[in-house]
Amino acid sequence: MIKLKICGFKDSSNMLEVGKLLPDYMGFIFYPPSPRYVGEDFQMPVGLNTAIHRVGVFVNEQVDRIIELSARHNLSHVQLHGDESVAVCEQLKQEGLRVIKVFRIGPDFDFSVALPYKEAVDYFLFDTKGKHYGGNAQVFDWSILEQYDQEIPFFLSGGLTVENIQDVKRLKNMNLHALDLNSGVEDSPGVKNVSLIKEVVSLVRT
């Protein structure tokens, strides 16, 4: 079964409400320029179900800082959205973290750039290439994924909504691990619409 990740939370009560729906992953953005940045005073809410994998999202952050924040907030996964090297991925894996390396996909994307990372990550994440590091609310042409060798399981991101999530069925022969939803299920940046997520959970799991 395809797994579900909801990313980009800022409000603790909203996190707990979404947590009750038991997405497989919840993502927290530690990148200050993002409108969904958790903030300097972020505390993981007490009572958030521990069965949910907690993903820290970083962009070209120092390794020591990633390790520190992962320990502080009990993160199980780190999602690297910038230009992080293979060596950085390897170092984080050695710390016991599971690594998701993001590649931003456009019409001319060359999947060979991902080859050096295969032994250094647990997952890839394919997102829409845009002016922002994530959160562009645009769907890329999924047929490009036919060029991918499918060796490393991947998260699919980029403009996913209740309206288009059923189209994911087109990818049934691919090594799709999880769907990653952000702006398509929120009322404002960092505040998720619980009703929409409930609908997504139903669609994905049935």
N, C-alpha and C positions, 0 to 999 in steps of 0.2 A: 504494500500500500504506500502511495506517495505521502510523504510527511509534510507538515505545515510549519512555517516560521512566520511569526508576526514581528515586525521590526520597527524601532523608532519610538520608544515610549519616553514620556517625561513626567507624567502624573502618577503618583503611587497608587491612588485608589483605582485609577484606570487600569494599571498593571494587574492589580488583584482581581478586578472584574474579568479581564481577559484571561487571566490565569485559571479562573474557574472553568473555562472552556477547554482547558488542557491542550493548547497547541503543543507540538513537539518541541519547538524552539521559540524563545523570545529574545529579541535583539535590542541591545542598549548601545547608543551611539556616543562614543568618547572622542568626538571630533568637534572642537569648539565652533568652527564656522557653520556647522549644520544647524538648521532651525529645529532639529530634533536632538540636539546635544543635551545630555542628561544634566549637565551643570557640575560645578565644582563641589557642591555640597550633596551630591547624590548619595542616597542610601538605598540599598536593595530592600524593598518592603518586607517586613516580617510577615510570615504567613504565605508568601508566594510558594506555590507547590514545588517541592524539590524534585519532582519527576520531570519537570520541564527543563530542558537544556538552556543554559543562560549563555548568550553569545555577546561578546564585546566587539563592537565595530570600531576599527581604527584606520587612520589614514596617515601613512608615513610617520608613525609614532616611534619613539625610542623603545628598543626592546625592553630595557629595564622598567620603563613606565608601563608597558603592556603587562609585564609579569606582575608588577606591584598591584595594578588595578584588578587583574584577574584573581589574585589572591584575596584582595580586600573584598571583592564582591562575589567570590565563589563562582567565577565564570568557568565553564567547561570548554568553551570554544572561543576562538578569536577569528574574526572576519577581517581580512586585510584588503582595504579598498584602494590602496595607493600603488606606489612603485616599489613595493617591498621585494627584496632579493630572495633568491633560493636560500641563502645562508640565514637570513632572518627567519624564514619559515622553519628551517631545520632547528634553529636555536629554540624557538617556541615549542616545537614538538618535543624536544629534549626536556623541557620543563613540565611535560605531561599534559600540555594543552592540545586540543584538536584544532587543526588549522584549516580554515576556508579561505582560499585565495580567489579574489575577484578579478574577472576580466570583463572589460567593457566592450560590448559587441557592436560593430557597425557593419555596413555592407561589404567592406574590404578587409574584415578581420582575418588574420592569419593564425590558425590554431597552433602552428608550430611554436609560437611564443610561449605556449603553456607547457611544452614538452619538458623543459628542464625542471619544472616544479613537481613532476609526477611522484617522485620519491620523497618529496618534502612536505606534502600536504595530505589531508584526509579527503577534502572535497574541493571542487571548483565551484564558483558562483558566476553565472553568466548574466550580466546586466546590460541595460541599454547604454550605449555610448552617448553622452550628453555633456553639457557644460558643468554639471555638478557631479561630485562623487556620490552617486546614488540619488534616489529621490527625484528623478527626472519625469516620472509619471508617463513614460513612453514605452510602448511595446516594440521590441525589435523583431525583425523578420525571423521567426523561429526555424524556417527552412535552412538557415545558415548552419544550424546545429547538425544537419546531416553530414557536414564536413568534419565533424568531431569524431574521434575514434572510440568514444564512449568508455575508455578504460577507467577513468576516475569518475565516481558518481558526482553529480552536480546539483546545485540549487539553481532554480530559475527565478529571475527577478525582472523587474522592469514593467511597470504599468499594469500589473495584475489586479483585476477587479472581479466582483461577483458576476459582471456581465460577460467577461471573456474567459473565466477560469475553466469553463467546460471545454474550451478549445484545446486545452492541454492534452486531451485525448489523442490529438494528432502525434504526440510525442511518446506514445505507449511503447515503442520499440527502442527507446533510448534509455540511457542509464540515469534517469531523472530521480534524484533522491528526495527533493523537497521543493515546495513552492514558497517563495519569499514575498510576503505582502507588506506594504508600507503605506504609502499615500493613498492607495486605492480603497483603504478601509478606515479612513479617519475623518473626524469632524474638523480638525484643525491640526497644524503640525505638532505631532507628538501626542495627540489625544485620539484614541481609536474609538470607532463606532462599534460598540459591543454587538448590536443587532446584526450588522453587516458581517462581523467575524463569525457569529453563530451560524449565519447562512453559508459562509465559506466552509466552515467545519463540516456542515452537513453535506455540502456538495462534494468536498474532497474525500470524505470518509464513506460515502455511499456510491 
